[in-house]
């Protein structure tokens, strides 16, 4: 697929879990992804961006992954029309024991969905094993095992041991002979033959699940390419402390500190986040050790993802320059809420959250961080290729980050309300760098309708807040080319379309509204720093196949506007 910033395009961002496909079982899957790609192609979109699809743990966050290589089994379409080993009878029998109506309505119930899909995959695996082994499917499975031999063996061993340890995602609490891949392989080799054979059979099941997942994703990516729609994946900045990657290569990660982000005005959902920042809980990378093998883990990670995506968004690219880290894990956050720096130090042996390798307080530190980021992003670019790598550069951006990205030709993000000139005025979209991606919100932000209505509510209050809210509304209307609209105008209708026009006419290579901003709805997918089961569960109420009918007028206008502004 030819991707060139000379040709501006329009895309759409949609979390996969939020989509409803034809055979929906409570979470978006490869069938729903295929449907949105077909929908996108028919509505003048040339890119579909999704959130990470790597296997997640118990918190179900797509950015807290159990494996940098494995695909989450919940994304598999477990319907006989997609899974040859699963019969219609198996499907009816298994789904008949689950409340599908409840699963398909309301937010994602990950535990219930994963249980159902596991049962369906177990049935498919059983039938696969009962075949004579000489069919083409068996040969394809064998080829997959060989093709992914650099990561799959350690992953399947981890998955079996995770299962044997009651799903506790902390190998540090497992028996000592099972805590890393190296010692676990020795332990496995010393087991009685029967028990070892049972474990190896179970490992093959987990490999089978990954083969099905990768095969389905590869097929969807091929369809997207045929339709001229770039599929944009997402590379999480970290991996789970108790996941398969640290199990496989613990020496390449620093689990004594937890990476995150410093306090930001935009994200203050709770007292801890407001005071200390976001503590994500991921271990830090030991870049010095990774360099000794030419960053082989990162290179393999990107190659696997590039096999199913045309472009990759790399999460929190700022962290490749310097990463903010905590000397305590997220489970201890409550202990530090409200403490002074000296009180916090007394609990950590003198350590506080800080930037690693170093802060930007001296010219030497700034020079080090700039070079550090440029080298690491260069490694990533070697594997992803030019114009297929989007660096997420939102947050507290150090002054050297965007110049480095500009020198490398890496697109970053432009959120109009955040892009400011030195005098504080909003930057015009026509002056955006061509090699950039424009949007009003990501998965971490409230939809633009929510922000708009909050600013309008702010105008109703007295004082500086009212003036500030009116100013941002007027700025966005001017950015969109419609300064004649009154800031008090309700969002639906003229304001909604004006803001979408603003994205389409800007100079950025890709204009990519979030699906909620396209439809003008208020679902929010994630509130950074918030705990509980709300995040990553919101779903779009209507199935993808009904979008054209239910949004006929809006989508007709959109298609015309995309063509009018030269993005098709």
C-alpha positions as CSV (number, residue, x, y, z in Angstrom):
1,X,0.0,0.0,0.0
2,X,1.4,3.4,-1.0
3,X,1.3,5.9,1.9
4,X,2.7,9.3,1.1
5,X,2.1,12.6,3.0
6,X,1.9,14.4,-0.3
7,X,-1.6,12.9,-0.5
8,X,-3.8,14.0,2.4
9,X,-6.3,11.4,3.6
10,X,-9.1,11.1,6.2
11,X,-9.2,8.3,8.7
12,X,-11.3,7.1,11.7
13,X,-10.3,6.1,15.2
14,X,-12.5,3.4,16.7
15,X,-11.6,1.1,19.7
16,X,-12.2,-2.5,18.5
17,X,-13.9,-3.5,21.7
18,X,-16.6,-0.8,21.1
19,X,-17.7,-2.2,17.8
20,X,-20.6,-4.5,17.2
21,X,-20.3,-7.0,14.3
22,X,-22.8,-9.4,12.7
23,X,-22.1,-12.3,15.1
24,X,-21.3,-10.1,18.1
25,X,-20.6,-12.0,21.4
26,X,-20.2,-9.0,23.6
27,X,-16.9,-7.4,22.3
28,X,-15.6,-6.2,19.0
29,X,-13.7,-8.8,17.0
30,X,-12.1,-9.4,13.6
31,X,-15.5,-9.6,11.9
32,X,-16.5,-6.2,13.3
33,X,-13.1,-4.9,12.2
34,X,-13.7,-6.2,8.6
35,X,-17.1,-4.5,8.6
36,X,-15.8,-1.1,9.7
37,X,-13.0,-1.4,7.1
38,X,-15.7,-2.0,4.4
39,X,-17.8,0.8,5.8
40,X,-14.8,3.1,5.8
41,X,-13.9,2.4,2.2
42,X,-17.5,3.2,1.2
43,X,-17.4,6.6,3.1
44,X,-14.1,8.0,1.8
45,X,-12.0,7.1,4.7
46,X,-8.5,5.8,3.8
47,X,-7.4,4.7,7.3
48,X,-8.9,2.9,10.3
49,X,-7.0,3.3,13.6
50,X,-7.6,1.0,16.5
51,X,-6.2,0.6,20.0
52,X,-3.7,-2.1,20.9
53,X,-4.9,-5.7,20.4
54,X,-2.2,-7.5,22.3
55,X,-3.4,-10.0,25.0
56,X,-4.4,-8.2,28.2
57,X,-4.5,-9.2,31.8
58,X,-7.2,-8.9,34.5
59,X,-7.6,-5.2,34.2
60,X,-8.4,-5.5,30.5
61,X,-6.6,-2.3,29.6
62,X,-5.3,-2.5,26.0
63,X,-2.1,-0.7,27.2
64,X,-1.3,-3.2,30.0
65,X,-0.4,-6.3,27.9
66,X,0.5,-9.8,29.0
67,X,2.5,-10.2,25.8
68,X,4.0,-7.8,23.2
69,X,3.5,-10.5,20.6
70,X,0.3,-12.4,21.4
71,X,-3.1,-11.2,20.2
72,X,-5.9,-11.0,22.7
73,X,-8.2,-14.1,22.1
74,X,-11.3,-11.9,22.7
75,X,-10.6,-10.4,19.2
76,X,-11.1,-13.7,17.5
77,X,-14.4,-14.2,15.7
78,X,-15.5,-17.5,17.2
79,X,-18.3,-18.2,14.7
80,X,-18.3,-21.3,12.4
81,X,-18.2,-19.0,9.3
82,X,-14.8,-17.8,10.5
83,X,-13.4,-20.8,12.4
84,X,-13.5,-24.0,10.2
85,X,-12.9,-26.4,13.2
86,X,-16.0,-25.1,15.0
87,X,-19.3,-26.7,13.9
88,X,-22.7,-25.1,13.9
89,X,-23.8,-27.6,16.5
90,X,-20.8,-26.8,18.8
91,X,-21.6,-23.1,18.4
92,X,-25.3,-23.5,19.3
93,X,-24.6,-25.8,22.2
94,X,-22.0,-23.6,23.8
95,X,-23.6,-20.2,23.2
96,X,-26.9,-21.7,24.5
97,X,-25.4,-21.8,27.9
98,X,-24.6,-18.1,28.0
99,X,-26.9,-15.1,28.2
100,X,-26.1,-13.6,24.7
101,X,-28.7,-10.8,25.0
102,X,-27.0,-9.5,28.2
103,X,-23.5,-9.8,26.7
104,X,-24.5,-7.9,23.5
105,X,-26.1,-5.0,25.4
106,X,-24.4,-2.6,27.7
107,X,-20.7,-2.4,28.4
108,X,-18.2,-5.1,27.8
109,X,-18.2,-7.9,30.4
110,X,-14.7,-9.1,29.7
111,X,-14.8,-12.1,32.1
112,X,-18.0,-13.5,30.7
113,X,-16.9,-12.8,27.0
114,X,-13.5,-14.4,27.5
115,X,-15.0,-17.5,29.2
116,X,-17.5,-17.9,26.3
117,X,-14.8,-17.5,23.7
118,X,-12.4,-19.9,25.5
119,X,-15.1,-22.6,25.5
120,X,-15.6,-22.1,21.7
121,X,-11.9,-22.2,21.1
122,X,-11.6,-25.4,23.2
123,X,-14.2,-27.0,21.1
124,X,-12.5,-26.0,17.9
125,X,-9.1,-27.3,19.2
126,X,-10.6,-30.6,20.2
127,X,-12.0,-31.1,16.6
128,X,-8.7,-29.9,15.1
129,X,-6.8,-32.6,17.2
130,X,-9.2,-35.3,16.1
131,X,-8.3,-34.9,12.5
132,X,-5.6,-37.1,10.9
133,X,-3.1,-34.3,10.8
134,X,-2.4,-34.5,7.1
135,X,-4.8,-31.6,6.0
136,X,-3.8,-28.2,4.8
137,X,-4.9,-26.6,8.1
138,X,-2.5,-28.8,10.1
139,X,0.4,-27.8,7.8
140,X,-0.5,-24.1,8.2
141,X,-0.4,-24.5,11.9
142,X,3.0,-26.2,11.8
143,X,4.3,-23.4,9.6
144,X,3.0,-20.8,12.2
145,X,4.8,-22.6,15.0
146,X,8.1,-22.4,13.0
147,X,7.5,-18.8,11.8
148,X,6.9,-17.6,15.4
149,X,9.4,-19.7,17.2
150,X,11.3,-16.7,18.6
151,X,8.5,-15.8,21.0
152,X,5.8,-18.5,21.0
153,X,7.5,-21.2,23.1
154,X,8.1,-18.9,26.1
155,X,4.6,-17.4,25.7
156,X,2.9,-20.8,25.7
157,X,4.9,-21.9,28.7
158,X,3.9,-18.8,30.5
159,X,0.2,-19.2,29.6
160,X,0.2,-22.8,30.9
161,X,1.9,-21.8,34.2
162,X,-0.4,-18.8,34.6
163,X,-3.3,-21.3,34.3
164,X,-1.7,-23.7,36.8
165,X,-1.2,-20.8,39.2
166,X,-4.9,-19.9,39.2
167,X,-4.5,-16.9,36.9
168,X,-2.3,-14.9,39.3
169,X,-0.4,-12.5,37.0
170,X,2.6,-12.3,39.3
171,X,5.3,-15.0,38.6
172,X,7.1,-13.7,41.6
173,X,4.5,-15.5,43.7
174,X,4.7,-18.8,41.7
175,X,6.8,-21.7,42.8
176,X,10.5,-20.7,42.4
177,X,11.1,-23.2,39.7
178,X,8.4,-21.6,37.5
179,X,9.1,-17.9,37.8
180,X,11.1,-17.4,34.6
181,X,11.3,-19.2,31.3
182,X,14.8,-20.3,31.9
183,X,14.2,-22.1,35.2
184,X,10.7,-23.3,34.1
185,X,12.2,-25.1,31.1
186,X,14.5,-27.0,33.5
187,X,11.6,-27.8,35.7
188,X,9.6,-29.0,32.8
189,X,12.3,-31.3,31.6
190,X,12.5,-33.0,35.0
191,X,8.8,-33.8,35.2
192,X,7.4,-37.3,34.7
193,X,6.8,-38.1,31.0
194,X,3.0,-38.1,31.4
195,X,2.7,-34.8,33.2
196,X,5.2,-33.2,30.7
197,X,3.1,-34.5,27.8
198,X,0.0,-33.0,29.3
199,X,1.7,-29.6,29.6
200,X,3.0,-29.7,26.1
201,X,-0.5,-30.5,24.8
202,X,-1.8,-27.5,26.7
203,X,0.9,-25.3,25.2
204,X,-0.2,-26.4,21.8
205,X,-3.7,-25.2,22.6
206,X,-2.5,-21.7,23.4
207,X,-0.4,-21.8,20.2
208,X,-3.5,-22.8,18.3
209,X,-5.4,-19.8,19.7
210,X,-2.6,-17.5,18.5
211,X,-2.5,-19.1,15.1
212,X,-6.2,-18.6,14.7
213,X,-5.9,-15.0,15.9
214,X,-2.9,-14.1,13.7
215,X,-4.5,-15.8,10.7
216,X,-7.8,-13.9,11.1
217,X,-6.0,-10.6,11.6
218,X,-3.8,-11.2,8.6
219,X,-6.8,-11.9,6.4
220,X,-8.5,-8.7,7.6
221,X,-5.3,-6.7,6.8
222,X,-5.2,-8.1,3.3
223,X,-8.8,-7.1,2.8
224,X,-8.0,-3.5,4.0
225,X,-5.2,-3.3,1.5
226,X,-7.4,-4.5,-1.3
227,X,-9.9,-1.8,-0.4
228,X,-7.2,0.9,-0.1
229,X,-7.8,1.4,3.6
230,X,-4.6,1.6,5.8
231,X,-5.1,-0.4,9.1
232,X,-3.3,1.6,11.9
233,X,-2.2,-0.4,14.9
234,X,-1.0,0.7,18.3
235,X,2.2,-0.2,20.1
236,X,1.8,0.2,23.9
237,X,4.7,2.0,25.7
238,X,5.0,-0.8,28.2
239,X,4.3,-4.4,29.1
240,X,2.7,-5.9,32.2
241,X,5.1,-6.5,35.1
242,X,3.7,-10.0,35.5
243,X,3.5,-10.8,31.8
244,X,5.1,-13.2,29.4
245,X,7.8,-10.8,28.2
246,X,9.4,-10.4,31.6
247,X,8.9,-14.1,32.3
248,X,11.0,-14.7,29.1
249,X,13.7,-12.1,29.5
250,X,13.6,-10.6,33.0
251,X,17.1,-9.1,32.6
252,X,15.9,-6.7,30.0
253,X,13.4,-4.9,32.3
254,X,13.8,-2.9,35.5
255,X,10.9,-3.9,37.7
256,X,12.0,-1.9,40.7
257,X,10.4,1.3,39.2
258,X,7.1,1.9,37.5
259,X,6.7,4.1,34.5
260,X,4.0,6.7,34.0
261,X,3.5,10.4,33.3
262,X,4.0,13.6,35.4
263,X,1.0,15.6,36.6
264,X,-0.9,17.4,33.7
265,X,-3.7,19.9,33.8
266,X,-5.7,17.8,31.4
267,X,-5.7,14.7,33.5
268,X,-6.8,15.2,37.1
269,X,-9.5,12.6,37.6
270,X,-8.5,11.8,41.2
271,X,-6.3,13.3,44.0
272,X,-3.4,11.0,43.3
273,X,-3.2,11.7,39.6
274,X,-3.5,15.4,40.3
275,X,-0.7,15.4,42.8
276,X,1.8,12.8,41.5
277,X,0.7,12.0,37.9
278,X,-0.2,8.8,36.3
279,X,1.4,5.6,37.6
280,X,0.9,3.0,34.9
281,X,2.7,0.1,36.6
282,X,4.9,-1.0,33.7
283,X,8.6,-1.8,34.3
284,X,11.2,0.3,32.7
285,X,13.3,-0.9,29.8
286,X,17.0,-1.6,30.4
287,X,18.1,0.1,27.2
288,X,21.8,-0.6,27.9
289,X,21.2,-4.3,28.0
290,X,18.8,-4.3,25.0
291,X,21.5,-2.5,23.0
292,X,23.8,-5.4,23.4
293,X,21.7,-7.6,21.2
294,X,20.7,-4.7,18.9
295,X,17.3,-4.3,20.5
296,X,16.2,-7.7,19.2
297,X,13.1,-7.8,21.4
298,X,11.9,-4.4,20.0
299,X,12.7,-5.4,16.5
300,X,10.8,-8.7,16.7
301,X,7.9,-7.0,18.4
302,X,7.5,-4.5,15.5
303,X,7.9,-7.1,12.8
304,X,5.1,-9.2,14.3
305,X,2.8,-6.1,14.4
306,X,3.8,-5.0,11.0
307,X,2.6,-8.4,9.6
308,X,-1.0,-7.4,10.5
309,X,-0.9,-3.6,10.2
310,X,0.0,-1.1,7.5
311,X,1.0,1.7,10.0
312,X,1.8,1.8,13.7
313,X,1.1,4.4,16.3
314,X,3.8,4.2,19.0
315,X,2.3,5.1,22.3
316,X,3.9,7.8,24.5
317,X,6.9,8.5,22.2
318,X,8.0,11.0,24.8
319,X,9.1,8.1,26.9
320,X,11.8,7.2,24.5
321,X,13.6,10.5,25.3
322,X,13.0,10.3,29.1
323,X,10.4,8.3,31.0
324,X,8.7,9.5,34.2
325,X,8.9,6.8,36.8
326,X,7.7,5.9,40.3
327,X,9.5,4.1,43.1
328,X,6.3,2.4,44.1
329,X,3.8,0.2,42.2
330,X,0.2,1.4,41.5
331,X,-1.3,-0.7,44.2
332,X,0.4,1.6,46.8
333,X,-0.8,4.9,45.2
334,X,-3.3,5.5,48.0
335,X,-0.5,5.5,50.6
336,X,1.1,8.5,48.9
337,X,-2.0,10.6,48.2
338,X,-1.8,13.8,50.1
339,X,1.7,13.2,51.4
340,X,4.4,15.9,51.2
341,X,7.6,15.1,49.4
342,X,9.5,14.5,52.6
343,X,6.7,12.2,53.9
344,X,6.9,10.3,50.6
345,X,10.6,10.0,50.8
346,X,10.4,8.5,54.3
347,X,8.3,5.6,52.7
348,X,10.6,5.0,49.8
349,X,14.1,5.2,51.2
350,X,14.5,8.7,49.9
351,X,13.2,8.3,46.3
352,X,10.5,10.3,44.6
353,X,8.9,10.1,41.2
354,X,11.3,11.4,38.6
355,X,12.5,11.3,35.0
356,X,14.8,8.5,33.9
357,X,17.5,8.5,32.6
358,X,17.5,12.1,33.8
359,X,15.5,15.3,34.0
360,X,15.9,18.4,31.8
361,X,17.4,20.6,34.4
362,X,20.8,21.1,32.8
363,X,22.0,21.5,29.2
364,X,23.9,18.2,29.5
365,X,20.8,16.4,30.6
366,X,18.7,17.9,27.8
367,X,21.4,16.9,25.3
368,X,21.5,13.4,26.6
369,X,17.7,13.0,26.5
370,X,17.5,14.4,23.0
371,X,20.1,12.0,21.7
372,X,18.6,9.1,23.6
373,X,15.2,9.6,22.0
374,X,16.6,10.1,18.5
375,X,18.6,6.9,18.7
376,X,15.7,4.8,20.0
377,X,13.1,6.2,17.6
378,X,15.6,5.5,14.8
379,X,15.7,1.9,15.8
380,X,11.9,1.7,15.6
381,X,11.8,3.5,12.3
382,X,14.2,1.0,10.8
383,X,11.6,-1.7,11.4
384,X,8.4,0.2,10.7
385,X,9.6,2.1,7.7
386,X,9.2,5.8,6.7
387,X,5.6,7.1,6.6
388,X,4.3,4.0,8.4
389,X,5.3,5.2,11.9
390,X,3.2,7.7,13.9
391,X,4.8,8.9,17.2
392,X,2.2,9.8,19.8
393,X,3.7,13.0,21.2
394,X,0.9,14.4,23.5
395,X,1.4,15.5,27.1
396,X,4.2,17.5,28.6
397,X,6.4,17.7,25.5
398,X,10.1,18.6,26.0
399,X,11.3,21.3,23.6
400,X,13.6,19.0,21.8
401,X,11.1,16.3,21.0
402,X,9.3,17.8,18.0
403,X,12.5,19.1,16.3
404,X,13.9,15.5,16.5
405,X,10.6,14.1,15.0
406,X,10.8,16.8,12.3
407,X,14.3,15.8,11.4
408,X,13.3,12.2,11.2
409,X,10.1,12.9,9.2
410,X,7.9,11.3,11.9
411,X,4.3,12.4,12.2
412,X,3.0,13.4,15.6
413,X,-0.4,14.6,16.7
414,X,-2.1,18.0,16.4
415,X,-5.1,18.6,18.8
416,X,-6.3,22.1,17.7
417,X,-7.1,23.3,21.2
418,X,-3.5,22.5,22.4
419,X,-1.6,23.8,19.4
420,X,-0.6,27.3,20.4
421,X,1.6,30.1,19.0
422,X,4.2,31.8,21.2
423,X,1.7,34.6,21.9
424,X,-0.9,32.0,23.2
425,X,-3.2,32.2,20.2
426,X,-4.5,29.0,18.6
427,X,-2.5,27.9,15.6
428,X,-4.3,27.8,12.3
429,X,-4.8,24.3,10.7
430,X,-3.3,25.6,7.4
431,X,0.0,26.1,9.2
432,X,0.2,22.6,10.6
433,X,3.2,20.5,9.5
434,X,2.1,18.2,6.6
435,X,3.7,15.2,8.3
436,X,1.2,15.2,11.2
437,X,-2.1,13.7,12.3
438,X,-5.0,16.0,13.3
439,X,-7.8,15.1,15.7
440,X,-9.8,16.7,18.5
441,X,-9.6,13.8,20.9
442,X,-8.0,10.4,21.5
443,X,-9.2,7.5,23.5
444,X,-7.9,9.3,26.7
445,X,-10.0,12.4,26.1
446,X,-13.7,13.3,26.4
447,X,-15.4,13.5,23.0
448,X,-15.6,16.9,21.5
449,X,-19.3,17.2,22.2
450,X,-18.6,16.8,25.9
451,X,-15.8,19.3,25.9
452,X,-17.9,21.8,23.9
453,X,-20.9,21.5,26.3
454,X,-18.6,21.8,29.3
455,X,-17.1,25.0,27.9
456,X,-20.6,26.3,27.2
457,X,-21.5,25.6,30.8
458,X,-18.4,27.4,31.9
459,X,-19.6,30.5,30.0
460,X,-22.7,30.6,32.2
461,X,-20.5,31.1,35.3
462,X,-19.0,34.5,36.2
463,X,-15.4,35.7,36.1
464,X,-12.3,34.5,34.4
465,X,-13.7,31.0,33.8
466,X,-16.5,32.4,31.6
467,X,-14.1,34.5,29.6
468,X,-11.7,31.6,29.1
469,X,-14.5,29.2,28.0
470,X,-15.9,31.7,25.5
471,X,-12.4,32.3,24.2
472,X,-11.7,28.6,23.4
473,X,-15.1,28.2,21.7
474,X,-14.5,31.3,19.6
475,X,-11.0,30.0,18.7
476,X,-12.3,26.6,17.6
477,X,-15.0,28.2,15.5
478,X,-12.3,30.4,13.8
479,X,-10.0,27.4,13.4
480,X,-12.9,25.7,11.6
481,X,-13.4,28.6,9.3
482,X,-16.8,29.5,10.8
483,X,-16.2,32.5,13.1
484,X,-19.7,33.7,12.3
485,X,-21.2,31.0,14.5
486,X,-22.2,32.0,18.0
487,X,-20.3,30.2,20.8
488,X,-23.7,29.5,22.5
489,X,-24.9,27.5,19.5
490,X,-25.8,24.0,20.5
491,X,-23.2,21.4,19.3
492,X,-25.5,19.2,17.1
493,X,-25.8,20.4,13.5
494,X,-23.8,23.5,12.4
495,X,-21.1,23.4,15.1
496,X,-20.5,19.6,14.8
497,X,-20.0,19.9,11.0
498,X,-18.0,23.1,11.3
499,X,-15.5,21.3,13.6
500,X,-15.2,18.3,11.3
501,X,-14.6,20.7,8.4
502,X,-11.8,22.2,10.4
503,X,-10.0,18.9,10.6
504,X,-10.5,18.1,6.9
505,X,-9.2,21.4,5.6
506,X,-6.1,21.5,7.8
507,X,-2.7,20.8,6.3
508,X,-2.1,17.6,8.3
509,X,-1.4,14.4,6.3
510,X,-4.1,12.5,8.1
511,X,-7.3,14.0,9.6
512,X,-8.7,11.3,11.9
513,X,-11.6,12.0,14.2
514,X,-12.6,9.6,16.9
515,X,-15.7,7.6,16.0
516,X,-17.7,9.4,18.7
517,X,-16.6,12.8,17.3
518,X,-17.8,11.8,13.8
519,X,-21.2,10.8,15.1
520,X,-21.4,13.5,17.7
521,X,-21.9,11.1,20.6
522,X,-20.7,11.2,24.2
523,X,-19.3,7.8,25.0
524,X,-15.9,7.9,26.7
525,X,-13.5,5.0,26.4
526,X,-10.9,5.8,29.1
527,X,-10.4,8.3,32.0
528,X,-6.6,8.3,32.7
529,X,-5.9,7.5,36.3
530,X,-9.4,6.3,37.1
531,X,-9.7,2.9,38.7
532,X,-12.6,0.4,38.5
533,X,-14.3,-1.4,35.7
534,X,-15.7,1.6,33.7
535,X,-12.6,2.1,31.4
536,X,-12.3,0.2,28.1
537,X,-15.9,-1.1,28.3
538,X,-18.1,1.5,26.5
539,X,-19.6,0.3,23.2
540,X,-21.2,2.0,20.3
541,X,-24.9,1.1,20.6
542,X,-25.6,0.3,16.9
543,X,-23.9,-2.4,14.9
544,X,-21.5,-1.3,12.2
545,X,-23.8,-2.6,9.5
546,X,-26.5,-0.1,10.5
547,X,-24.3,3.0,10.5
548,X,-25.0,4.0,6.9
549,X,-28.8,3.8,7.3
550,X,-28.9,5.6,10.7
551,X,-26.4,8.4,9.7
552,X,-27.3,8.8,6.0
553,X,-27.4,12.6,5.9
554,X,-24.2,13.0,8.0
555,X,-22.2,10.5,6.0
556,X,-23.4,11.9,2.6
557,X,-22.1,15.3,3.8
558,X,-18.9,13.8,5.1
559,X,-18.1,12.1,1.8
560,X,-18.7,15.3,-0.1
561,X,-16.6,17.2,2.3
562,X,-13.7,14.8,2.2
563,X,-13.6,15.2,-1.6
564,X,-14.1,18.9,-1.4
565,X,-11.0,19.3,0.8
566,X,-8.9,17.0,-1.3
567,X,-8.6,14.1,1.1
568,X,-9.8,11.4,-1.2
